[in-house]
Amino acid sequence: MTSKLHRLYEEFGQSIWLDFISRDIMASGQFQELIDLGLRGVTSNPSIFNKAISGSTLYDEDIRHLAEEGADAFTIYDALSQADIAAACDVLLPLYKASHRGDGYVSIEVNPDLAYDTEGTIQEAQRLWHSIQRPNLMVKVPATKEGIPAIRELIAAGVNVNATLMFSLGHYEAVAHAYIEGLEARVRAGEDVSHIASVASFFVSRIDTAVDKALAAVGNTDLQGTIAIANAKLAYDRFKVIFGDARWQALADQGARLQRPLWASTSTKNPAYSDVLYVENLIGPHTVNTLPLQTIQAFLDHGKLARTIDVDVEDARARIARLAELGIDFEKITEDLQRAGVQAFANDFHKLLNTIAQRAGIMAAADEGGRR
């Protein structure tokens, strides 16, 4: 059966990835069902693992076993998350091969406490890359000022990178150039670049959440619910320019792959907006949209298929320009959103570590009571 996910890829050149992972969807067969429907990859983050591990009993035996061996909460989390990511990589490996390394990727994020630590990020990403040892793994690195040089060094070292937490054109351009510079370093070193893959994760719905508040404060309603899509359209426009020039072509001639824009944070936060707003309006070639399960199901049910990402780009530019005319500092909003995103992931990461520690303690107490 040809689903809308298949058609997005075959007719419009867009890959849909799942923005979630858990042992429950793997064990139930739901993950394979999604692949059969046209799913082409997976992304994860600390918030996703917090939801997956906190909300399931399928991790309990591993938590008990690792705790008995003396593992602390981080070591337990590390083992659980790596196992899930490796399992998903293995399930998607046939697609990775069939697509000639185009899709079939699974992303794991570096420890969010390292978001402002360049060297720590490089070391952690390398550790995950070498530990999981899957060719279709991507390591997520935030596009902070400190993350940008880490992205460049990791690409140069041959690590697949999902550059994440981008909210502005400045974030996007820095990431794109870091990818290109990393590839150029590999070429200078005589290394192969044809197996390197990267995506640039541009966050969408959180833009509207923040900008809509600022617009309400100045009494504007006609721009509400439009700025996030406008911003993504401008990022795609920059993608076409950066990856359409002679500098990129020299790398493409060496077998380098495009760093595809990936639309992230694409579930609709405002119930007044369509639940497929950030899917229908971001369709176009050489892109990825990573969606939570609920949004995938909504799009399969009532989403419309049309190339939209490069339609009305000048209108998008005019909408962004109007923000300044209204006294809204869009650059500050995007910088604040990136900092808030880093903090949210760190908060969820520490909540998860606390949950694991508590669960391990409860199990240990129950086991001790059972032995008495």
N, C-alpha and C positions, 0 to 999 in steps of 0.2 A: 504494500500500500504506500502510495506517495503522499506524505503528509506536508503540511505547510512548512515544517522545518526542512524537509528535503527540498522543497521548492525555493525556499530562501537561499539555499546554497547553490542549487543547480541553475536557477534563473537570475538570481541577483548577486551571487558571489559572497553571501554573508553566512558565517558559521554561528550556530547557537551553541553556547556552552552552558552548563548547569552551574549556578552559583550556590552550590551546596554539596556536601558530602557527609555520609554517615553510614555506619555498618547496617543500620536498619534498611535503608533503600538498596544496599548491595545484597543483603541476605534475602530480602523479599522478592527480588527479581525486577523491581521497579527500575533500577538503573539500566538493566539490559533492555527493558521495554522502551525506555527513552532513547537509547542508542538506536534501536530498531526504527523509532519514529524520526530519526535524523539528528539526534544530539551528537555534537562533535568534539566535546571537551568538558573540562570541569575546572572550576576555580574554588578556592577555599580561603579562609582568613581566620584569625583568632576568634572572632565572634561566631563564625559558623561552627568551629570545633567546640566552642562553649555550648552552643545549642545542641549539637550532636551528642556529645559525651554526657552532658548534664541530663539530657532527656531520654537516655537509653540505658537498659540493663545489660546490653550486649558487650559492654566494656568491663563489666564487673570482675570477671575471672582474671583478665589480664591485669587489672588494677590490683587485685588481691595477690597474684603471683609476683608481680614486680615489687609491691610493698614488702612482701615477705623476704625478698632478696635485698631489702634495704634501700630501694630506690626512693628518691625524694619526689615531690610533686612534679617538678619540671621534667625529670628523667622519665617519669611515667607518661606525662603528656607527650613528650618527644617520641617515645616508643609507640604510643597509640596513634598519633597523627601520622607518623612515617608509615606505619603498617597500612592505614587506610589509603594513604596517597599511593603507596606502592601497589596495592590491590587494584585501585582504579586505573593506574597506569597499565597494569597487565591486561585488564579488560579492554582498554582502549588501544592497546598495541596493534591489533590487526588493522584498525582504522588509520592509525599513524603510518603504518606501512603502505596500506592501500592508497592513501592520499599523498604518498611520496613525501612524508614528513610535513604535510600541510596542516593537519589537524590531529586530534587524538591526544592532546596535551592535558596534563593535570598540574595545577598550581598549588604550591605550599608557600606560606609567607614566613619570612624571617621573623625572629623574636621582635615584637613591636617595641620593646625597650631599647632596641638598637637603631631606631629611626634617625637619630641625630649623631650616629657614630659610624663614620665611613669605614674605618678598618674593622670594627666589630661586625658590621654588616657583611663585608667581603668574607671574613673568616666563617661566619655563620652560614652564609649562602654556599660557600665551598664545602662546608661540613655536610649540609643537607644533600647537596649534589652528589658527593662521593658516597654518602651513606645509603641513600635510596637507590642510586645506580640504575636509573631508567632513562633511556634516550628521550622519552616523551614527557619528562618532568620539566616544569618551569618553576623557578624560584622567584617569589614576589618580593620586590624591593621598592619601598616608598620613594616617590620622586621629590624628597626633601632636598635642600641644598647639599646636605651631607650624603644623600643617597645617589645623587647624580654621578659623582666620580666612582662610586661603588658599581653602578650599572656599567659604566664604561670599562672598568677593570674586569668585571665578571664576564662580559661579552668577549673581551680580549682573551680571557682564560678558557673560553669555550663553554660557558655555562648559559643555558637557556634562561632568559629573564622576562618576567612579567613585571613591567614597571607600573606601579600602582599609585593611587591617591593623587591623581592629577585633576585639577579643577580649572586651570587657566591655560591660555595659549602659551604663556611663558613656561609653565610646567611642561606642556607638550613639546615645545621646541627644544627645551633642554634635554628631554628624554630621547627624542629622535636623533639629536646630534651626538648624544652619548653613545647610542647604538652604532651610529655610523663611525664614530671615532674608534670604538672598540673593534669593529670589523677591520678598519684600516690598519690598526695595530697588528691584528692577526695576519693580514696580508703581508705587511712589512716583515713579519717574523717567519714568513713562508708557511703559515698554517692554513688549513682548510677552513673556509667559511660557509660551505654549502649546507652543513648540518646544524648551523646555529639558528635558533628560532627565538623570536621575541614579540611581545605584544605591548602596546601602550594603553594602559587602562585609564580611561577618561571618565570621571564620575559625573553623573547627570542629575538625577532627581534631587539630590541634596542642594544643588544650585537653586532650583525653584523654591525649595523650602525656605532658604535663607533670603533670596531676592524678593520673593513674594511679601515677606514681612517688611522689608525695606520699602517696597512699592506701596504697601498699605499705609505706611507711616507718612508718605508724602501724598496720599490720596489718589494714586494711580492704580487703575484696575485693568486697563487694556493690555498691559505688558505681562500681567501675571500669568504664570503657566506657560510662558513662551521663551524665557531667557535660557533655560537649560538646553533646550533643543537648538536655539540659535548659537549658543556657545559651542556645542558639539559640531554643528555644521561648519563653523569657522575653523575648528580643529581639523576636520576632514579636509577642508580647503588647503590648510597648511601642509597636511600629509601629502596631498597631490603635488604641491610645489617642491617640498623637500625631497620626496622620492621620485621626482620627475626630472631632476637636473643631471648634469654631466658627472658630478661627483658621485652621485648614487649609481649612475649607469656603469661607472668604472668598477664598482663593487659587484653590481649585478652580473657583469661580464665574468667575474670570478666565481659566480654561483651563489652570491648572497641573496637572502630572502627578504622580502619586504617586512618591515616591522608594522604589523597591522594595528590600526586603532581598535581598541576594545571598549565598548560602551558598558560601563559598570554602574551600579546603583540605579538600576532601571526598573525597579518595582515602584509603582506610583504611591507616593506618600500622602497626597491630598485626595480624600475620597470624592471630591468634587470633579476630579479629572478622570479621564478614561484609564482603565487598568492596563491598557496596552499603549498608552500615550508614548512611552519611551522605547517602544519596539517599532510601531508603525512609522514613526517619523525619523528613524535612524537607519533605514535600510539602504545598503549600497555595497559595491564590490570592495573586496580586500578588507572587510571589517568583521569583527566578532561582536556579538551581544551576549553577555553572560547574565542569565535570568534565574531567579529563584523558581522553584517548582510551580508555585501558584501562578506566576506570570506566564510560564510556558503553557500551562493548561488553559489560561485565559486566551492566549494568542492562538492556540490550536482551535479553540472554540469559536472565536469571533474576530480574530485579527485580520486586517486587510493587507494584501501584498502589493507593493508598488515601490519603485525606486524613489526614495525621498531625501536621502542624505545630502545630495548636492542640488536640490531644488530651492529656489528663492534665497540664495546665499546672500545677495545684496540686501534683501529685507532683513536677514539675520544680522548683518553688519550694522544696519541702521537701528535695529532694536537695542543692540549692545551700546551703540553710541548714545542713544536716548537716556540711558541710565546716568551718564555723566551730566547730561543736561538737567536731569532731575536732582542732581546733587548726591547721587548714590555712587560710592566708591567701590566699583566692582572688583578691582584688583585686591583691595583689602578684604572683601568678602571671600574671595577665593583663597587667599592666604589663611584667613581665619578657619575656613572649612578644612584645609589640609591639616592644620594643627589640631583641630577638633577631631578629625578622622584618625590621626595618629593616637590621640588620647583615648578615643573610644575603643580602638583595638587593644590598646594597652590595658584599659580597664577590664574589658571582657577577658583578656588573657589572664589577668590576675584573679578574676572571679573564678575562672576555670581551674586554676591551680589550687585555689581554696576549696573548690568543690571536690577535686581529686583527693586532696589531703584529708578532707572530712570523710569522704567515702571510704578511703583506705583505713582511716581510724575506726570507723564504725564496723567495717568488716573484721579488722583485727580484734576488736572488743568482742564481737559475736563469736569469732572462732575460739577466742580464749575462754569465753563462757561455756562454749560447747565442750571444751576439753575438761572442764571441772567436773 
